[in-house]
Amino acid sequence: MVQAYILIQTEVGKATTVAETIAKIPGVTQAEDVTGPYDVIVRAQADTVDELGRMVVAKIQQVDGITRTLTCPVVHL
């Protein structure tokens, strides 16, 4: 299982709508509005890195109102 935090920047005023929409995507375990340089932080999981990448590119980045994403895979050192 691969887990990641996805940091999202949105258009002004779209953070709540983006977080609510992303929270419904299979594999997303948490999506919250935040303050600071990012507007939404998402916790997601998938069976493989490739599946995680497909989720981000094909589903999350397609949500209306997103301007940029940064995917941070969780590592266990």
Short mmCIF file of the C-alpha atoms (twelve columns), coordinates in Angstrom:
data_MODEL
# 
_entry.id   MODEL 
# 
loop_
_atom_site.group_PDB 
_atom_site.id 
_atom_site.type_symbol 
_atom_site.label_atom_id 
_atom_site.label_alt_id 
_atom_site.label_comp_id 
_atom_site.label_asym_id 
_atom_site.label_seq_id 
_atom_site.Cartn_x 
_atom_site.Cartn_y 
_atom_site.Cartn_z 
_atom_site.pdbx_PDB_model_num 
ATOM 1  C CA . MET A 1  0.000   0.000  0.000   1 
ATOM 2  C CA . VAL A 2  1.336   3.417  -1.034  1 
ATOM 3  C CA . GLN A 3  0.161   6.493  0.837   1 
ATOM 4  C CA . ALA A 4  0.717   10.148 0.001   1 
ATOM 5  C CA . TYR A 5  -0.191  13.667 0.951   1 
ATOM 6  C CA . ILE A 6  -1.321  15.766 -1.989  1 
ATOM 7  C CA . LEU A 7  -0.928  19.510 -1.510  1 
ATOM 8  C CA . ILE A 8  -3.330  21.486 -3.670  1 
ATOM 9  C CA . GLN A 9  -3.563  25.108 -4.723  1 
ATOM 10 C CA . THR A 10 -6.974  26.269 -5.913  1 
ATOM 11 C CA . GLU A 11 -8.555  29.259 -7.547  1 
ATOM 12 C CA . VAL A 12 -9.694  31.908 -5.062  1 
ATOM 13 C CA . GLY A 13 -12.834 30.831 -3.236  1 
ATOM 14 C CA . LYS A 14 -12.781 27.218 -4.519  1 
ATOM 15 C CA . ALA A 15 -11.013 25.399 -1.658  1 
ATOM 16 C CA . THR A 16 -14.135 24.099 0.090   1 
ATOM 17 C CA . THR A 17 -15.741 22.847 -3.115  1 
ATOM 18 C CA . VAL A 18 -12.484 21.207 -4.233  1 
ATOM 19 C CA . ALA A 19 -12.020 19.456 -0.862  1 
ATOM 20 C CA . GLU A 20 -15.613 18.196 -0.831  1 
ATOM 21 C CA . THR A 21 -15.337 16.866 -4.403  1 
ATOM 22 C CA . ILE A 22 -11.977 15.171 -3.839  1 
ATOM 23 C CA . ALA A 23 -13.159 13.547 -0.595  1 
ATOM 24 C CA . LYS A 24 -15.569 11.440 -2.686  1 
ATOM 25 C CA . ILE A 25 -12.829 9.963  -4.921  1 
ATOM 26 C CA . PRO A 26 -12.052 6.303  -4.148  1 
ATOM 27 C CA . GLY A 27 -8.640  6.035  -2.487  1 
ATOM 28 C CA . VAL A 28 -8.871  9.438  -0.809  1 
ATOM 29 C CA . THR A 29 -8.931  8.967  2.945   1 
ATOM 30 C CA . GLN A 30 -9.020  12.630 3.965   1 
ATOM 31 C CA . ALA A 31 -9.388  16.029 2.274   1 
ATOM 32 C CA . GLU A 32 -9.274  19.243 4.276   1 
ATOM 33 C CA . ASP A 33 -9.170  22.983 3.660   1 
ATOM 34 C CA . VAL A 34 -6.075  24.602 5.154   1 
ATOM 35 C CA . THR A 35 -4.468  28.024 5.290   1 
ATOM 36 C CA . GLY A 36 -1.005  28.881 4.038   1 
ATOM 37 C CA . PRO A 37 0.641   28.351 0.645   1 
ATOM 38 C CA . TYR A 38 -1.739  25.454 -0.131  1 
ATOM 39 C CA . ASP A 39 -5.514  25.518 0.052   1 
ATOM 40 C CA . VAL A 40 -6.359  21.814 0.408   1 
ATOM 41 C CA . ILE A 41 -4.364  18.880 1.772   1 
ATOM 42 C CA . VAL A 42 -5.408  15.379 0.789   1 
ATOM 43 C CA . ARG A 43 -4.358  12.022 2.214   1 
ATOM 44 C CA . ALA A 44 -4.675  9.234  -0.354  1 
ATOM 45 C CA . GLN A 45 -3.701  5.601  -0.745  1 
ATOM 46 C CA . ALA A 46 -3.367  3.097  -3.569  1 
ATOM 47 C CA . ASP A 47 -1.949  -0.380 -4.080  1 
ATOM 48 C CA . THR A 48 0.981   0.828  -6.210  1 
ATOM 49 C CA . VAL A 49 2.803   4.032  -7.078  1 
ATOM 50 C CA . ASP A 50 1.433   3.763  -10.611 1 
ATOM 51 C CA . GLU A 51 -2.153  3.567  -9.316  1 
ATOM 52 C CA . LEU A 52 -1.509  6.562  -7.086  1 
ATOM 53 C CA . GLY A 53 -0.158  8.505  -10.045 1 
ATOM 54 C CA . ARG A 54 -3.190  7.625  -12.157 1 
ATOM 55 C CA . MET A 55 -5.493  8.748  -9.341  1 
ATOM 56 C CA . VAL A 56 -3.746  12.111 -9.108  1 
ATOM 57 C CA . VAL A 57 -3.556  12.764 -12.849 1 
ATOM 58 C CA . ALA A 58 -6.847  11.246 -14.022 1 
ATOM 59 C CA . LYS A 59 -9.114  12.085 -11.091 1 
ATOM 60 C CA . ILE A 60 -7.762  14.675 -8.653  1 
ATOM 61 C CA . GLN A 61 -6.166  17.069 -11.153 1 
ATOM 62 C CA . GLN A 62 -9.370  17.025 -13.214 1 
ATOM 63 C CA . VAL A 63 -11.417 18.599 -10.408 1 
ATOM 64 C CA . ASP A 64 -12.602 22.070 -11.390 1 
ATOM 65 C CA . GLY A 65 -10.837 24.876 -9.514  1 
ATOM 66 C CA . ILE A 66 -7.433  23.230 -9.012  1 
ATOM 67 C CA . THR A 67 -4.449  25.206 -10.269 1 
ATOM 68 C CA . ARG A 68 -1.535  23.082 -8.993  1 
ATOM 69 C CA . THR A 69 -0.810  19.873 -7.074  1 
ATOM 70 C CA . LEU A 70 2.247   18.506 -5.292  1 
ATOM 71 C CA . THR A 71 2.261   14.810 -4.395  1 
ATOM 72 C CA . CYS A 72 4.340   13.780 -1.363  1 
ATOM 73 C CA . PRO A 73 4.566   9.984  -0.934  1 
ATOM 74 C CA . VAL A 74 4.853   8.752  2.645   1 
ATOM 75 C CA . VAL A 75 8.073   6.870  3.389   1 
ATOM 76 C CA . HIS A 76 8.898   4.699  6.372   1 
ATOM 77 C CA . LEU A 77 12.595  5.067  7.193   1 
# 
